[in-house]
Amino acid sequence: MKKTFSILLTLLLGVASANAQKNYRDLDVKGFEELIATDTIVLVDCRTVNEYKDGHIKGAVLLDFKDPNHVAKAMDLLNKEKHVAIYCRSGRRSSAFAFQLANQGYKVTNLYGGILMWQANGKEIER
């Protein structure tokens, strides 16, 4: 019984610790679409130039996550008074970038599932 309790407690603390480290929020397509419809956000596409040219969400500015200076460039471009809504192809790069920006004091929301999920839900992209 003690061993089972110990294992459960360890798992619970691990989950709590992982959640405490997440300093931004994820939204599904519907929530993200509602967020970017407001004028209080800056929409950031953090994919490569070629991915951006293949199609992006209307109004998105490009800040390539693969650029070694992406955080410095973001800090030069983005206003901390504005909320940052960020996405990439699948949500992996934008999650990492969201974490980095939040550590710099930005309020950040990530599109869960990225532009792939956006398109899968029938949302338009701009070329």
Protein Blocks (a to p, Z undefined) as FASTA:
>chain_A
ZZmmmmmmmmmmmmmmmmmmpccdcddfklmmmmmmpckbccddfbdfklmmnopcehia
cddfklmklmmmmmmmpcfkbccddddfkommmmmmmmmmmmnopacdddehijmlmmmn
opacdZZ
